[in-house]
Amino acid sequence: MTMTTPADFVFSKRITLGISGASGSQYAVRLLELLLAANVQVHLLMSDAAKVVMATETDEKWPADNKSLQLFLTDKYQAKAGQLLVPSSKDWFSPVASGSGAPKQMVICPCSMGTVAAVAQGMSTNLLQRAADVVLKERGQLVLIPRETPLSPIHLENMLKLSRLGVTIMPASPGFYRKPETLDDLIDLMVARILDHLDVDQDIYAGWGR
């Protein structure tokens, strides 16, 4: 019998998914599901606040410690061995902490204004913020899904600064032109747009006029 190891699998791409403490956990859950279904290797980074918000907003019962969470989500989404990696917020030996090992693409969904500020100022106090800093310095693709209202001048200035650095700012603002009937319809529309920007194949939304 031949044992299968992570090295035996060829993933379509590598993406870092950060989940911060903003409202909108449902977007992150659906995005993770579809990234794994698309054979993407995902480095999942969650802030402590994100875990609190996740428990508040959803029925998801995710384990608190990262090792258990990695096993739980791998089983839940039937991910391949080595496809989902869930380092702790202080794991500075994680590949995402260094330009020599980090994926070139990262999305923070949802993205709190505190995280926006930290990234805009280059202040890395946890692995999620450091990973974003790495993507910026390596000239990779960083996509932020902010969820806040109203926005203060500070928020707007920080996002403008990041946009001028090439960061994609995609507020969690799903459209209503497809006449959504459920909350899942709204979530899928937003997540489909995120996947399109990450150049990940998706079939949940064909796009305007298609």
Contacts in CASP RR format, 6 or more apart in sequence:
PFRMAT RR
TARGET T0000
AUTHOR 0000-0000-0000
METHOD contacts of the structure
MODEL  1
MTMTTPADFVFSKRITLGISGASGSQYAVRLLELLLAANVQVHLLMSDAA
KVVMATETDEKWPADNKSLQLFLTDKYQAKAGQLLVPSSKDWFSPVASGS
GAPKQMVICPCSMGTVAAVAQGMSTNLLQRAADVVLKERGQLVLIPRETP
LSPIHLENMLKLSRLGVTIMPASPGFYRKPETLDDLIDLMVARILDHLDV
DQDIYAGWGR
4 81 0 8 1.000
5 81 0 8 1.000
6 80 0 8 1.000
6 81 0 8 1.000
6 82 0 8 1.000
6 83 0 8 1.000
9 80 0 8 1.000
9 81 0 8 1.000
9 82 0 8 1.000
9 83 0 8 1.000
11 39 0 8 1.000
11 40 0 8 1.000
11 41 0 8 1.000
11 80 0 8 1.000
11 83 0 8 1.000
12 38 0 8 1.000
12 39 0 8 1.000
12 40 0 8 1.000
12 200 0 8 1.000
13 40 0 8 1.000
13 41 0 8 1.000
13 103 0 8 1.000
13 105 0 8 1.000
13 199 0 8 1.000
13 200 0 8 1.000
14 40 0 8 1.000
14 41 0 8 1.000
14 42 0 8 1.000
14 43 0 8 1.000
14 103 0 8 1.000
14 104 0 8 1.000
14 105 0 8 1.000
15 35 0 8 1.000
15 40 0 8 1.000
15 41 0 8 1.000
15 42 0 8 1.000
15 43 0 8 1.000
15 103 0 8 1.000
15 105 0 8 1.000
15 106 0 8 1.000
15 107 0 8 1.000
15 198 0 8 1.000
15 200 0 8 1.000
16 42 0 8 1.000
16 43 0 8 1.000
16 45 0 8 1.000
16 96 0 8 1.000
16 102 0 8 1.000
16 103 0 8 1.000
16 105 0 8 1.000
16 106 0 8 1.000
16 107 0 8 1.000
16 131 0 8 1.000
16 135 0 8 1.000
17 28 0 8 1.000
17 31 0 8 1.000
17 32 0 8 1.000
17 35 0 8 1.000
17 42 0 8 1.000
17 43 0 8 1.000
17 44 0 8 1.000
17 45 0 8 1.000
17 106 0 8 1.000
17 107 0 8 1.000
17 108 0 8 1.000
17 109 0 8 1.000
18 28 0 8 1.000
18 44 0 8 1.000
18 45 0 8 1.000
18 46 0 8 1.000
18 50 0 8 1.000
18 106 0 8 1.000
18 107 0 8 1.000
18 108 0 8 1.000
18 109 0 8 1.000
18 128 0 8 1.000
18 131 0 8 1.000
19 25 0 8 1.000
19 28 0 8 1.000
19 44 0 8 1.000
19 45 0 8 1.000
19 46 0 8 1.000
19 47 0 8 1.000
19 50 0 8 1.000
19 54 0 8 1.000
19 108 0 8 1.000
19 109 0 8 1.000
19 110 0 8 1.000
19 128 0 8 1.000
20 47 0 8 1.000
20 49 0 8 1.000
20 50 0 8 1.000
20 108 0 8 1.000
20 110 0 8 1.000
20 111 0 8 1.000
20 112 0 8 1.000
20 114 0 8 1.000
20 115 0 8 1.000
20 128 0 8 1.000
21 47 0 8 1.000
21 49 0 8 1.000
21 50 0 8 1.000
21 52 0 8 1.000
21 53 0 8 1.000
21 110 0 8 1.000
21 112 0 8 1.000
21 115 0 8 1.000
22 53 0 8 1.000
22 110 0 8 1.000
22 111 0 8 1.000
22 112 0 8 1.000
22 113 0 8 1.000
22 115 0 8 1.000
22 146 0 8 1.000
22 147 0 8 1.000
22 148 0 8 1.000
23 53 0 8 1.000
23 57 0 8 1.000
23 110 0 8 1.000
23 147 0 8 1.000
24 53 0 8 1.000
24 57 0 8 1.000
24 110 0 8 1.000
24 147 0 8 1.000
24 172 0 8 1.000
25 50 0 8 1.000
25 53 0 8 1.000
25 54 0 8 1.000
25 57 0 8 1.000
25 58 0 8 1.000
25 60 0 8 1.000
25 110 0 8 1.000
26 57 0 8 1.000
26 58 0 8 1.000
26 183 0 8 1.000
26 187 0 8 1.000
27 109 0 8 1.000
27 110 0 8 1.000
27 145 0 8 1.000
27 172 0 8 1.000
27 187 0 8 1.000
27 190 0 8 1.000
27 191 0 8 1.000
27 194 0 8 1.000
28 50 0 8 1.000
28 54 0 8 1.000
28 109 0 8 1.000
28 110 0 8 1.000
29 54 0 8 1.000
29 58 0 8 1.000
29 60 0 8 1.000
30 184 0 8 1.000
30 187 0 8 1.000
30 188 0 8 1.000
30 191 0 8 1.000
31 107 0 8 1.000
31 109 0 8 1.000
31 191 0 8 1.000
31 194 0 8 1.000
31 195 0 8 1.000
32 42 0 8 1.000
32 44 0 8 1.000
32 73 0 8 1.000
32 77 0 8 1.000
33 77 0 8 1.000
34 191 0 8 1.000
34 195 0 8 1.000
34 200 0 8 1.000
34 202 0 8 1.000
34 204 0 8 1.000
35 42 0 8 1.000
35 195 0 8 1.000
35 200 0 8 1.000
36 42 0 8 1.000
36 77 0 8 1.000
36 79 0 8 1.000
36 83 0 8 1.000
36 84 0 8 1.000
37 77 0 8 1.000
38 195 0 8 1.000
38 200 0 8 1.000
38 201 0 8 1.000
38 202 0 8 1.000
39 80 0 8 1.000
39 83 0 8 1.000
40 83 0 8 1.000
40 200 0 8 1.000
41 82 0 8 1.000
41 83 0 8 1.000
41 84 0 8 1.000
41 85 0 8 1.000
41 103 0 8 1.000
42 83 0 8 1.000
42 84 0 8 1.000
42 85 0 8 1.000
43 85 0 8 1.000
43 87 0 8 1.000
43 94 0 8 1.000
43 95 0 8 1.000
43 96 0 8 1.000
43 102 0 8 1.000
43 103 0 8 1.000
43 131 0 8 1.000
44 70 0 8 1.000
44 73 0 8 1.000
44 84 0 8 1.000
44 85 0 8 1.000
44 86 0 8 1.000
45 86 0 8 1.000
45 87 0 8 1.000
45 89 0 8 1.000
45 96 0 8 1.000
45 127 0 8 1.000
45 128 0 8 1.000
45 131 0 8 1.000
46 54 0 8 1.000
46 69 0 8 1.000
46 86 0 8 1.000
46 89 0 8 1.000
46 128 0 8 1.000
47 89 0 8 1.000
47 112 0 8 1.000
47 115 0 8 1.000
47 126 0 8 1.000
47 128 0 8 1.000
48 89 0 8 1.000
49 112 0 8 1.000
51 62 0 8 1.000
51 64 0 8 1.000
54 60 0 8 1.000
54 62 0 8 1.000
55 61 0 8 1.000
55 62 0 8 1.000
62 69 0 8 1.000
62 72 0 8 1.000
62 73 0 8 1.000
63 69 0 8 1.000
63 72 0 8 1.000
66 86 0 8 1.000
66 87 0 8 1.000
66 88 0 8 1.000
67 86 0 8 1.000
69 86 0 8 1.000
70 84 0 8 1.000
70 85 0 8 1.000
70 86 0 8 1.000
73 79 0 8 1.000
73 84 0 8 1.000
73 86 0 8 1.000
74 82 0 8 1.000
74 83 0 8 1.000
74 84 0 8 1.000
77 84 0 8 1.000
85 94 0 8 1.000
87 94 0 8 1.000
87 96 0 8 1.000
87 127 0 8 1.000
88 127 0 8 1.000
89 126 0 8 1.000
89 127 0 8 1.000
89 128 0 8 1.000
90 126 0 8 1.000
90 127 0 8 1.000
91 97 0 8 1.000
91 127 0 8 1.000
92 127 0 8 1.000
92 130 0 8 1.000
94 127 0 8 1.000
95 101 0 8 1.000
95 102 0 8 1.000
95 103 0 8 1.000
96 102 0 8 1.000
96 103 0 8 1.000
96 106 0 8 1.000
96 127 0 8 1.000
96 130 0 8 1.000
96 131 0 8 1.000
96 134 0 8 1.000
97 127 0 8 1.000
97 130 0 8 1.000
97 131 0 8 1.000
97 134 0 8 1.000
98 134 0 8 1.000
99 134 0 8 1.000
99 137 0 8 1.000
99 138 0 8 1.000
102 131 0 8 1.000
102 134 0 8 1.000
102 135 0 8 1.000
102 138 0 8 1.000
103 135 0 8 1.000
104 135 0 8 1.000
104 138 0 8 1.000
104 140 0 8 1.000
104 141 0 8 1.000
105 135 0 8 1.000
105 140 0 8 1.000
105 141 0 8 1.000
105 143 0 8 1.000
105 198 0 8 1.000
106 131 0 8 1.000
106 132 0 8 1.000
106 135 0 8 1.000
106 140 0 8 1.000
106 141 0 8 1.000
106 142 0 8 1.000
106 143 0 8 1.000
107 142 0 8 1.000
107 143 0 8 1.000
107 144 0 8 1.000
107 145 0 8 1.000
107 194 0 8 1.000
107 198 0 8 1.000
108 115 0 8 1.000
108 119 0 8 1.000
108 128 0 8 1.000
108 132 0 8 1.000
108 142 0 8 1.000
108 143 0 8 1.000
108 144 0 8 1.000
108 145 0 8 1.000
109 143 0 8 1.000
109 145 0 8 1.000
109 172 0 8 1.000
109 194 0 8 1.000
110 145 0 8 1.000
110 146 0 8 1.000
110 147 0 8 1.000
110 172 0 8 1.000
111 144 0 8 1.000
111 145 0 8 1.000
111 146 0 8 1.000
111 147 0 8 1.000
112 146 0 8 1.000
112 147 0 8 1.000
112 148 0 8 1.000
113 146 0 8 1.000
113 148 0 8 1.000
113 151 0 8 1.000
113 154 0 8 1.000
113 155 0 8 1.000
113 158 0 8 1.000
115 128 0 8 1.000
115 129 0 8 1.000
115 132 0 8 1.000
116 144 0 8 1.000
116 146 0 8 1.000
116 155 0 8 1.000
116 158 0 8 1.000
116 159 0 8 1.000
116 162 0 8 1.000
117 123 0 8 1.000
117 154 0 8 1.000
117 158 0 8 1.000
118 124 0 8 1.000
118 125 0 8 1.000
118 129 0 8 1.000
119 129 0 8 1.000
119 132 0 8 1.000
119 133 0 8 1.000
119 136 0 8 1.000
119 142 0 8 1.000
119 144 0 8 1.000
119 162 0 8 1.000
119 167 0 8 1.000
120 158 0 8 1.000
120 159 0 8 1.000
120 161 0 8 1.000
120 162 0 8 1.000
121 158 0 8 1.000
122 129 0 8 1.000
122 133 0 8 1.000
123 129 0 8 1.000
124 130 0 8 1.000
124 133 0 8 1.000
132 142 0 8 1.000
135 141 0 8 1.000
135 142 0 8 1.000
136 142 0 8 1.000
136 165 0 8 1.000
136 167 0 8 1.000
141 168 0 8 1.000
141 198 0 8 1.000
142 162 0 8 1.000
142 166 0 8 1.000
142 167 0 8 1.000
142 168 0 8 1.000
143 167 0 8 1.000
143 168 0 8 1.000
143 170 0 8 1.000
143 194 0 8 1.000
143 197 0 8 1.000
143 198 0 8 1.000
144 159 0 8 1.000
144 162 0 8 1.000
144 167 0 8 1.000
144 168 0 8 1.000
144 169 0 8 1.000
144 170 0 8 1.000
145 170 0 8 1.000
145 171 0 8 1.000
145 172 0 8 1.000
145 190 0 8 1.000
145 194 0 8 1.000
146 155 0 8 1.000
146 159 0 8 1.000
146 169 0 8 1.000
146 170 0 8 1.000
146 171 0 8 1.000
146 172 0 8 1.000
147 171 0 8 1.000
147 172 0 8 1.000
148 155 0 8 1.000
159 169 0 8 1.000
162 169 0 8 1.000
163 169 0 8 1.000
168 197 0 8 1.000
170 193 0 8 1.000
170 194 0 8 1.000
170 197 0 8 1.000
172 190 0 8 1.000
173 190 0 8 1.000
174 180 0 8 1.000
174 186 0 8 1.000
174 187 0 8 1.000
174 189 0 8 1.000
174 190 0 8 1.000
175 186 0 8 1.000
175 189 0 8 1.000
177 208 0 8 1.000
178 185 0 8 1.000
178 189 0 8 1.000
178 205 0 8 1.000
180 186 0 8 1.000
180 189 0 8 1.000
188 204 0 8 1.000
188 205 0 8 1.000
189 205 0 8 1.000
191 202 0 8 1.000
191 204 0 8 1.000
192 202 0 8 1.000
192 204 0 8 1.000
192 205 0 8 1.000
192 207 0 8 1.000
193 205 0 8 1.000
195 201 0 8 1.000
195 202 0 8 1.000
196 202 0 8 1.000
END
